[in-house]
Every structure is written in structure tokens, then in C-alpha cells.
Amino acid sequence: MKKYFFEIPVYRISESVYEKQMDDFLRRKIPTYNGMKEILLSRIKNPGISDTNAMLSGMLSKEFGGPWKYNEIIGYLRLYLYGNQIRIEYWQVQVKKIVKSRKKLFGCKSYKVVDEVAVKDLSKNSEIKVAIEAAIKNCEIKFKKWHLDLHHFNLIKDYVDWVNFVANAK
């Protein structure tokens, strides 16, 4: 029986690349645009005063594609436990070519995106965590063209009682 325990978003590009592309887009559209940092500083120095560049950049940011966090996701890695193995499914947008898009329909691309990783001892947190990290590392190698957002996983991985979680996962 599959015991799903974590999903990792897969992005078309990293946040820094996206922000650079958006900044370039805004510079082409607004001749007096000096970057988001300048707009934020202007708002701090002059609260309550409307800034044309700030209003234009807000509207054009939506035109460019909106915030990176949810709009550049192209797939999800679904981690699950199967017996004593860590396995990963991959769900991806159903398109022929991955490009910047705001219309998405996700479907399962692979029920076994990388080889499963056996957990040597399900009674040790460290062994379970090492197996999960190895499985994710295999995905990073396979998806080197894309950006895996491991931020939340890295925040919690050392604090999860993996043994108890695995024993009680449904």
C-alpha cells in the first residue's frame, strides 16, 4: 500500500531567473523603471503618495505572469513509502513543450520517476531520512533542467519523527 508523505513542486525556472526576466520585461515596458528596489524605497520614503512606476509595474507584473511561487510550477514529485522503499511519482503539466503558461492541466507522467531507494532500517529516523534524501537527490539529477523547490522539506526534515510517521501513515 502506498503511503504518500510529501510533495515537492517542480518549477520551469528558479525564482531568481524568473525575477530577472520580469525585471527585464518591466524595463522594456516602462522607460523610467529603475527596479523593484527603487519602487519599494520610494514607498517607504513617501507613504501614501501614488507612484506611476509602482502602479504600472504592478499591472505589468500580472501581464508578465504574476508571482513566481505558484505560476511557474510545471509538476510535482509525490514521495511515498511502499513497504521499506521510498518511491516517487511525477505529475506534470500535460503539454508537448514546457513554456511559460497560465493554463495548466496536470497528469501523472510517471509512477516511478527514479529507482526506488530501500530503507535499511525502518526503526531509525536517520535511516529513513537518508533514504528520502537519496531519492530526492536522484530526482535532482534526473530533473537538472528544472528547479525543485526543497525549501519546505529542508525546513522540516530534521524535526520529523520519521519512525512514528511511517508507522502511522495511512
N, CA, C and O of each residue as an XYZ file, in Angstrom:
680
protein
N       0.842     -1.187      0.000
C       0.000      0.000      0.000
C       0.886      1.249      0.000
O       1.865      1.321      0.742
N       0.538      2.223     -0.830
C       1.289      3.470     -0.912
C       0.957      4.354      0.279
O      -0.208      4.511      0.645
N       1.990      4.930      0.879
C       1.812      5.889      1.972
C       2.476      7.197      1.548
O       3.671      7.397      1.763
N       1.683      8.084      0.942
C       2.204      9.371      0.484
C       2.544     10.239      1.690
O       1.806     10.265      2.675
N       3.670     10.950      1.603
C       4.027     11.776      2.753
C       4.568     13.150      2.400
O       4.708     13.983      3.296
N       4.878     13.428      1.148
C       5.375     14.765      0.841
C       5.280     15.018     -0.657
O       5.434     14.100     -1.462
N       5.025     16.278     -1.025
C       5.037     16.690     -2.420
C       6.041     17.825     -2.587
O       6.115     18.739     -1.766
N       6.802     17.745     -3.656
C       7.806     18.761     -3.951
C       7.456     19.399     -5.292
O       7.385     18.706     -6.307
N       7.236     20.720     -5.304
C       6.942     21.377     -6.580
C       8.163     21.396     -7.496
O       9.299     21.543     -7.044
N       7.901     21.243     -8.786
C       8.937     21.334     -9.811
C       8.620     22.577    -10.627
O       7.509     22.733    -11.134
N       9.601     23.455    -10.749
C       9.401     24.726    -11.440
C      10.099     24.741    -12.790
O      11.120     24.082    -12.985
N       9.538     25.499    -13.711
C      10.127     25.682    -15.037
C      11.496     26.338    -14.925
O      12.441     25.941    -15.607
N      11.599     27.348    -14.056
C      12.865     28.054    -13.814
C      12.928     28.442    -12.343
O      11.919     28.392    -11.640
N      14.098     28.824    -11.883
C      14.253     29.242    -10.484
C      13.646     30.630    -10.283
O      13.408     31.364    -11.242
N      13.402     30.972     -9.029
C      12.807     32.266     -8.703
C      13.707     33.418     -9.140
O      13.214     34.427     -9.643
N      15.008     33.282     -8.958
C      15.919     34.377     -9.323
C      15.935     34.611    -10.833
O      15.981     35.761    -11.270
N      15.898     33.559    -11.630
C      15.854     33.705    -13.088
C      14.542     34.366    -13.500
O      14.529     35.251    -14.354
N      13.430     33.930    -12.886
C      12.118     34.500    -13.187
C      12.088     35.998    -12.871
O      11.613     36.799    -13.677
N      12.598     36.368    -11.696
C      12.602     37.779    -11.305
C      13.461     38.609    -12.242
O      13.117     39.751    -12.545
N      14.567     38.058    -12.701
C      15.435     38.765    -13.663
C      14.682     38.975    -14.981
O      14.727     40.058    -15.564
N      13.991     37.932    -15.442
C      13.215     38.051    -16.679
C      12.092     39.078    -16.531
O      11.832     39.856    -17.449
N      11.429     39.076    -15.373
C      10.356     40.053    -15.143
C      10.934     41.468    -15.086
O      10.354     42.400    -15.642
N      12.051     41.623    -14.428
C      12.688     42.927    -14.335
C      13.060     43.441    -15.731
O      12.845     44.613    -16.039
N      13.615     42.570    -16.567
C      13.949     42.955    -17.944
C      12.698     43.358    -18.717
O      12.716     44.333    -19.469
N      11.610     42.608    -18.533
C      10.333     42.908    -19.181
C       9.827     44.288    -18.767
O       9.408     45.085    -19.607
N       9.873     44.562    -17.454
C       9.398     45.856    -16.949
C      10.277     47.003    -17.450
O       9.765     48.079    -17.759
N      11.577     46.792    -17.533
C      12.484     47.833    -18.050
C      12.173     48.166    -19.516
O      12.278     49.322    -19.928
N      11.791     47.148    -20.300
C      11.442     47.397    -21.703
C      10.117     48.154    -21.820
O       9.951     48.975    -22.722
N       9.177     47.885    -20.916
C       7.842     48.480    -20.996
C       7.744     49.869    -20.352
O       6.957     50.707    -20.795
N       8.552     50.111    -19.296
C       8.484     51.382    -18.565
C       9.843     52.078    -18.670
O      10.802     51.653    -18.025
N       9.938     53.128    -19.464
C      11.231     53.788    -19.679
C      11.892     54.311    -18.394
O      13.119     54.340    -18.304
N      11.099     54.719    -17.409
C      11.675     55.305    -16.194
C      11.828     54.285    -15.054
O      12.125     54.666    -13.921
N      11.632     53.026    -15.340
C      11.697     51.963    -14.323
C      13.154     51.716    -13.919
O      14.021     51.506    -14.767
N      13.402     51.745    -12.602
C      14.759     51.505    -12.087
C      14.854     50.271    -11.214
O      15.826     50.112    -10.476
N      13.882     49.413    -11.283
C      13.908     48.184    -10.499
C      12.946     48.236     -9.321
O      12.559     49.307     -8.855
N      12.576     47.060     -8.858
C      11.626     46.940     -7.734
C      12.183     47.562     -6.459
O      11.434     48.121     -5.657
N      13.480     47.467     -6.275
C      14.096     48.027     -5.066
C      13.811     49.527     -4.973
O      13.485     50.033     -3.899
N      13.932     50.230     -6.086
C      13.670     51.673     -6.115
C      12.203     51.975     -5.797
O      11.905     52.940     -5.094
N      11.298     51.157     -6.311
C       9.871     51.366     -6.044
C       9.586     51.175     -4.564
O       8.862     51.968     -3.962
N      10.149     50.133     -3.976
C       9.931     49.874     -2.544
C      10.517     50.988     -1.681
O       9.892     51.403     -0.705
N      11.698     51.472     -2.024
C      12.306     52.580     -1.280
C      11.458     53.843     -1.397
O      11.307     54.585     -0.427
N      10.909     54.084     -2.577
C      10.052     55.257     -2.788
C       8.798     55.167     -1.919
O       8.354     56.169     -1.358
N       8.232     53.971     -1.810
C       7.031     53.794     -0.983
C       7.334     54.002      0.500
O       6.494     54.515      1.239
N       8.521     53.608      0.934
C       8.909     53.790      2.333
C       9.142     55.271      2.631
O       8.708     55.771      3.669
N       9.828     55.975      1.725
C      10.144     57.389      1.930
C       8.915     58.280      1.796
O       8.798     59.290      2.489
N       8.003     57.906      0.906
C       6.815     58.728      0.634
C       5.535     57.904      0.756
O       4.860     57.676     -0.248
N       5.187     57.456      1.958
C       3.971     56.640      2.097
C       2.725     57.449      1.731
O       2.615     58.634      2.042
N       1.806     56.778      1.070
C       0.553     57.427      0.720
C       0.582     58.185     -0.589
O      -0.467     58.607     -1.076
N       1.760     58.370     -1.172
C       1.865     59.091     -2.443
C       1.905     58.066     -3.574
O       2.738     57.159     -3.573
N       0.998     58.221     -4.537
C       0.931     57.294     -5.665
C       2.140     57.476     -6.566
O       2.507     58.598     -6.918
N       2.738     56.389     -6.924
C       3.886     56.398     -7.822
C       3.467     55.711     -9.122
O       3.075     54.544     -9.115
N       3.551     56.432    -10.225
C       3.132     55.895    -11.522
C       3.903     54.640    -11.864
O       3.320     53.665    -12.340
N       5.212     54.647    -11.629
C       6.030     53.454    -11.919
C       5.557     52.256    -11.109
O       5.520     51.134    -11.614
N       5.193     52.496     -9.848
C       4.738     51.393     -8.997
C       3.420     50.822     -9.525
O       3.243     49.605     -9.573
N       2.511     51.690     -9.914
C       1.227     51.215    -10.436
C       1.422     50.465    -11.751
O       0.849     49.395    -11.958
N       2.238     51.039    -12.640
C       2.494     50.383    -13.927
C       3.192     49.040    -13.749
O       2.839     48.057    -14.401
N       4.183     49.004    -12.864
C       4.915     47.751    -12.677
C       4.013     46.676    -12.079
O       4.158     45.497    -12.400
N       3.084     47.073    -11.213
C       2.128     46.109    -10.664
C       1.238     45.517    -11.741
O       1.019     44.306    -11.776
N       0.726     46.365    -12.616
C      -0.135     45.887    -13.705
C       0.661     45.024    -14.684
O       0.193     43.971    -15.116
N       1.854     45.475    -15.024
C       2.648     44.736    -15.998
C       3.202     43.432    -15.412
O       3.456     42.482    -16.152
N       3.390     43.381    -14.099
C       3.833     42.139    -13.465
C       2.781     41.048    -13.658
O       3.106     39.882    -13.881
N       1.523     41.450    -13.567
C       0.436     40.485    -13.816
C       0.463     40.043    -15.278
O       0.291     38.864    -15.587
N       0.683     41.020    -16.180
C       0.748     40.698    -17.610
C       1.894     39.728    -17.887
O       1.754     38.821    -18.708
N       3.019     39.912    -17.211
C       4.183     39.040    -17.408
C       3.889     37.626    -16.934
O       4.361     36.660    -17.532
N       3.108     37.495    -15.859
C       2.800     36.150    -15.387
C       2.524     36.053    -13.905
O       2.272     34.960    -13.398
N       2.566     37.167    -13.199
C       2.263     37.135    -11.776
C       3.410     36.589    -10.942
O       4.530     36.438    -11.430
N       3.121     36.295     -9.687
C       4.164     35.822     -8.779
C       4.721     34.449     -9.214
O       3.988     33.611     -9.739
N       5.988     34.246     -8.991
C       6.678     33.007     -9.373
C       6.149     31.792     -8.619
O       5.950     30.732     -9.212
N       5.921     31.940     -7.318
C       5.694     30.796     -6.428
C       4.655     29.798     -6.937
O       4.878     28.592     -6.822
N       3.556     30.239     -7.484
C       2.517     29.306     -7.923
C       2.337     29.276     -9.442
O       1.718     28.352     -9.969
N       2.864     30.265    -10.142
C       2.610     30.368    -11.573
C       3.656     29.705    -12.461
O       3.433     29.558    -13.663
N       4.773     29.309    -11.905
C       5.808     28.660    -12.712
C       5.943     27.166    -12.425
O       6.854     26.512    -12.932
N       5.040     26.633    -11.616
C       5.082     25.190    -11.323
C       4.698     24.421    -12.586
O       3.702     24.726    -13.242
N       5.511     23.418    -12.907
C       5.218     22.575    -14.069
C       4.935     21.134    -13.658
O       4.520     20.319    -14.482
N       5.159     20.822    -12.385
C       4.903     19.458    -11.940
C       5.105     19.305    -10.446
O       5.473     20.247     -9.744
N       4.853     18.087     -9.979
C       5.033     17.761     -8.567
C       5.657     16.379     -8.444
O       5.281     15.445     -9.152
N       6.610     16.269     -7.538
C       7.150     14.967     -7.151
C       6.379     14.530     -5.920
O       6.334     15.260     -4.929
N       5.771     13.353     -5.962
C       4.995     12.823     -4.825
C       5.793     11.693     -4.195
O       5.939     10.621     -4.782
N       6.302     11.939     -3.006
C       7.082     10.938     -2.298
C       6.151     10.025     -1.515
O       5.193     10.477     -0.889
N       6.453      8.734     -1.563
C       5.652      7.803     -0.785
C       6.480      6.608     -0.346
O       7.522      6.287     -0.917
N       5.980      5.981      0.672
C       6.607      4.783      1.211
C       5.835      3.583      0.685
O       4.605      3.557      0.731
N       6.559      2.592      0.188
C       5.960      1.358     -0.293
C       6.755      0.219      0.316
O       7.839     -0.123     -0.156
N       6.205     -0.362      1.366
C       6.966     -1.369      2.122
C       8.127     -0.685      2.812
O       7.936      0.216      3.629
N       9.335     -1.120      2.475
C      10.519     -0.478      3.054
C      11.259      0.370      2.012
O      12.457      0.619      2.150
N      10.544      0.812      0.971
C      11.163      1.605     -0.088
C      10.564      3.007     -0.143
O       9.378      3.211      0.116
N      11.416      3.956     -0.487
C      10.958      5.308     -0.789
C      10.810      5.373     -2.306
O      11.760      5.105     -3.041
N       9.630      5.725     -2.762
C       9.364      5.841     -4.194
C       8.823      7.237     -4.486
O       8.340      7.938     -3.596
N       8.919      7.619     -5.755
C       8.482      8.964     -6.146
C       7.703      8.890     -7.456
O       8.178      8.329     -8.444
N       6.509      9.460     -7.450
C       5.727      9.640     -8.672
C       6.001     11.046     -9.189
O       6.371     11.940     -8.428
N       5.815     11.229    -10.489
C       5.967     12.557    -11.061
C       4.703     12.941    -11.816
O       4.283     12.256    -12.749
N       4.109     14.047    -11.393
C       2.941     14.619    -12.053
C       3.385     15.897    -12.752
O       4.048     16.743    -12.153
N       3.013     16.033    -14.033
C       3.492     17.165    -14.823
C       2.359     17.729    -15.665
O       1.368     17.050    -15.937
N       2.521     18.986    -16.074
C       1.540     19.588    -16.976
C       1.485     18.759    -18.247
O       2.504     18.255    -18.718
N       0.292     18.625    -18.793
C       0.117     17.809    -19.987
C       0.209     18.695    -21.224
O      -0.796     19.167    -21.755
N       1.432     18.900    -21.658
C       1.709     19.709    -22.842
C       2.844     19.054    -23.620
O       3.591     18.239    -23.079
N       2.968     19.421    -24.907
C       4.056     18.874    -25.714
C       5.387     19.527    -25.368
O       6.425     18.866    -25.336
N       5.345     20.837    -25.108
C       6.562     21.580    -24.803
C       6.293     22.459    -23.584
O       5.264     23.131    -23.513
N       7.219     22.454    -22.627
C       7.034     23.248    -21.415
C       7.521     24.669    -21.662
O       8.705     24.911    -21.898
N       6.575     25.600    -21.602
C       6.865     27.024    -21.762
C       6.077     27.775    -20.701
O       5.260     27.185    -19.994
N       6.320     29.070    -20.591
C       5.561     29.889    -19.646
C       4.091     29.865    -20.053
O       3.738     30.233    -21.174
N       3.244     29.427    -19.129
C       1.823     29.296    -19.421
C       1.019     29.493    -18.146
O       1.518     29.237    -17.051
N      -0.203     29.940    -18.279
C      -1.075     30.114    -17.124
C      -2.273     29.175    -17.186
O      -3.176     29.259    -16.352
N      -2.283     28.293    -18.158
C      -3.355     27.304    -18.279
C      -2.708     25.938    -18.099
O      -1.914     25.500    -18.932
N      -3.056     25.266    -16.998
C      -2.384     24.016    -16.689
C      -3.380     22.907    -16.383
O      -4.399     23.119    -15.726
N      -3.056     21.729    -16.876
C      -3.781     20.514    -16.539
C      -2.706     19.482    -16.205
O      -1.896     19.121    -17.060
N      -2.703     19.013    -14.968
C      -1.684     18.070    -14.531
C      -2.155     16.639    -14.726
O      -3.332     16.330    -14.546
N      -1.226     15.774    -15.093
C      -1.484     14.348    -15.211
C      -0.253     13.583    -14.768
O       0.846     14.135    -14.723
N      -0.433     12.330    -14.444
C       0.702     11.529    -13.975
C       1.615     11.217    -15.152
O       1.198     10.578    -16.118
N       2.840     11.660    -15.069
C       3.832     11.433    -16.114
C       4.542     10.102    -15.895
O       4.873      9.401    -16.851
N       4.775      9.757    -14.622
C       5.467      8.513    -14.308
C       5.147      8.083    -12.882
O       5.207      8.885    -11.951
N       4.810      6.813    -12.726
C       4.571      6.292    -11.385
C       5.883      5.879    -10.718
O       5.912      5.568     -9.527
N       6.952      5.879    -11.486
C       8.272      5.562    -10.928
C       9.289      6.410    -11.683
O       9.899      5.961    -12.653
N       9.457      7.635    -11.221
C      10.292      8.589    -11.945
C      11.780      8.275    -11.795
O      12.559      8.513    -12.718
N      12.171      7.750    -10.657
C      13.550      7.296    -10.426
C      13.479      5.955     -9.698
O      12.425      5.570     -9.191
N      14.603      5.252     -9.651
C      14.628      3.979     -8.935
C      14.285      4.181     -7.471
O      14.661      5.182     -6.861
N      13.568      3.218     -6.919
C      13.230      3.298     -5.506
C      14.495      3.158     -4.660
O      15.491      2.575     -5.087
N      14.426      3.699     -3.475
C      15.544      3.625     -2.530
C      15.067      2.839     -1.319
O      14.078      3.204     -0.683
N      15.772      1.763     -1.004
C      15.383      0.930      0.136
C      15.822      1.588      1.439
O      16.917      2.141      1.540
N      14.946      1.512      2.425
C      15.274      1.985      3.767
C      15.866      0.795      4.503
O      15.211     -0.237      4.647
N      17.103      0.935      4.971
C      17.784     -0.190      5.616
C      17.121     -0.613      6.915
O      17.013     -1.804      7.206
N      16.674      0.370      7.698
C      16.084      0.050      8.997
C      14.956      1.036      9.285
O      15.201      2.205      9.584
N      13.712      0.550      9.192
C      12.549      1.410      9.408
C      12.369      1.824     10.861
O      11.441      2.567     11.180
N      13.239      1.358     11.741
C      13.123      1.734     13.153
C      14.104      2.841     13.529
O      14.255      3.161     14.708
N      14.778      3.433     12.525
C      15.735      4.512     12.793
C      15.395      5.739     11.945
O      15.333      5.661     10.718
N      15.177      6.867     12.616
C      14.887      8.121     11.916
C      15.962      8.456     10.895
O      15.655      8.846      9.769
N      17.207      8.306     11.282
C      18.319      8.681     10.407
C      18.323      7.854      9.117
O      18.624      8.386      8.049
N      17.995      6.572      9.202
C      17.984      5.711      8.024
C      16.862      6.105      7.064
O      17.050      6.116      5.847
N      15.704      6.426      7.617
C      14.572      6.837      6.778
C      14.897      8.165      6.097
O      14.668      8.326      4.898
N      15.430      9.110      6.862
C      15.766     10.431      6.305
C      16.829     10.305      5.210
O      16.723     10.963      4.175
N      17.837      9.480      5.421
C      18.900      9.285      4.419
C      18.311      8.712      3.130
O      18.696      9.125      2.036
N      17.384      7.768      3.254
C      16.766      7.174      2.072
C      15.928      8.208      1.312
O      15.961      8.257      0.082
N      15.185      9.027      2.047
C      14.381     10.073      1.406
C      15.294     11.059      0.678
O      15.033     11.423     -0.469
N      16.355     11.486      1.344
C      17.288     12.430      0.721
C      17.948     11.822     -0.514
O      18.180     12.527     -1.496
N      18.253     10.530     -0.480
C      18.858      9.862     -1.638
C      17.876      9.834     -2.812
O      18.263     10.059     -3.959
N      16.615      9.558     -2.518
C      15.596      9.539     -3.574
C      15.439     10.926     -4.197
O      15.324     11.062     -5.416
N      15.435     11.951     -3.348
C      15.317     13.324     -3.853
C      16.547     13.696     -4.677
O      16.426     14.363     -5.705
N      17.726     13.270     -4.235
C      18.968     13.546     -4.972
C      18.894     12.925     -6.367
O      19.336     13.530     -7.344
N      18.335     11.716     -6.458
C      18.164     11.075     -7.762
C      17.264     11.909     -8.668
O      17.497     12.000     -9.873
N      16.240     12.514     -8.083
C      15.348     13.388     -8.858
C      16.065     14.658     -9.301
O      15.863     15.133    -10.419
N      16.898     15.204     -8.429
C      17.652     16.410     -8.803
C      18.547     16.120    -10.006
O      18.703     16.963    -10.890
N      19.124     14.939    -10.033
C      19.976     14.553    -11.164
C      19.135     14.396    -12.428
O      19.502     14.882    -13.498
N      18.013     13.718    -12.288
C      17.143     13.484    -13.451
C      16.521     14.776    -13.971
O      16.370     14.944    -15.181
N      16.158     15.691    -13.072
C      15.484     16.930    -13.452
C      16.422     18.128    -13.391
O      16.006     19.205    -12.964
N      17.655     17.972    -13.799
C      18.619     19.068    -13.678
C      18.230     20.303    -14.488
O      18.700     21.405    -14.205
N      17.378     20.123    -15.487
C      16.908     21.255    -16.301
C      15.881     22.102    -15.542
O      15.722     23.287    -15.833
N      15.181     21.498    -14.566
C      14.132     22.172    -13.827
C      14.616     22.542    -12.430
O      15.715     22.168    -12.021
N      13.792     23.275    -11.714
C      14.112     23.704    -10.351
C      13.186     22.988     -9.366
O      11.968     23.159     -9.421
N      13.763     22.184     -8.463
C      12.984     21.522     -7.418
C      12.982     22.430     -6.193
O      14.041     22.831     -5.712
N      11.803     22.749     -5.695
C      11.696     23.618     -4.523
C      11.725     22.757     -3.260
O      10.697     22.233     -2.831
N      12.900     22.620     -2.677
C      13.100     21.783     -1.490
C      13.060     22.584     -0.202
O      13.374     22.059      0.866
N      12.683     23.838     -0.290
C      12.713     24.727      0.865
C      11.957     24.143      2.061
O      12.521     24.015      3.148
N      10.695     23.793      1.866
C       9.879     23.303      2.993
C      10.361     21.948      3.499
O      10.365     21.699      4.704
N      10.764     21.079      2.589
C      11.292     19.782      3.014
C      12.535     19.969      3.877
O      12.672     19.341      4.927
N      13.437     20.835      3.428
C      14.673     21.069      4.192
C      14.398     21.710      5.552
O      15.153     21.502      6.502
N      13.326     22.483      5.646
C      12.966     23.095      6.930
C      12.529     22.057      7.964
O      12.833     22.195      9.149
N      11.821     21.025      7.520
C      11.226     20.097      8.487
C      11.935     18.754      8.634
O      11.725     18.057      9.627
N      12.763     18.381      7.675
C      13.289     17.015      7.645
C      14.004     16.578      8.921
O      13.941     15.406      9.291
N      14.673     17.491      9.589
C      15.412     17.127     10.804
C      14.520     17.066     12.041
O      14.958     16.589     13.087
N      13.289     17.535     11.942
C      12.407     17.604     13.100
C      11.287     16.565     13.071
O      10.574     16.391     14.059
N      11.134     15.885     11.954
C      10.068     14.894     11.830
C      10.489     13.591     12.505
O      11.617     13.124     12.344
N       9.571     13.027     13.250
C       9.777     11.696     13.825
C       9.383     10.708     12.730
O       8.240     10.253     12.677
N      10.331     10.382     11.862
C      10.058      9.558     10.691
C       9.569      8.167     11.069
O       8.696      7.617     10.396
N      10.111      7.594     12.124
C       9.707      6.249     12.546
C       8.224      6.239     12.899
O       7.474      5.388     12.419
N       7.810      7.166     13.722
C       6.405      7.251     14.119
C       5.521      7.591     12.927
O       4.426      7.048     12.781
N       5.992      8.475     12.094
C       5.229      8.870     10.918
C       4.987      7.665     10.004
O       3.859      7.424      9.574
N       6.047      6.914      9.711
C       5.939      5.751      8.838
C       5.013      4.702      9.453
O       4.216      4.083      8.748
N       5.120      4.510     10.744
C       4.293      3.508     11.425
C       2.813      3.870     11.387
O       1.962      2.981     11.366
N       2.495      5.161     11.378
C       1.103      5.593     11.458
C       0.544      6.181     10.164
O      -0.627      6.557     10.115
N       1.359      6.263      9.127
C       0.887      6.825      7.861
C      -0.179      5.922      7.252
O      -0.082      4.696      7.303
N      -1.172      6.542      6.691
C      -2.267      5.764      6.083
C      -2.208      5.866      4.589
O      -3.042      5.283      3.897
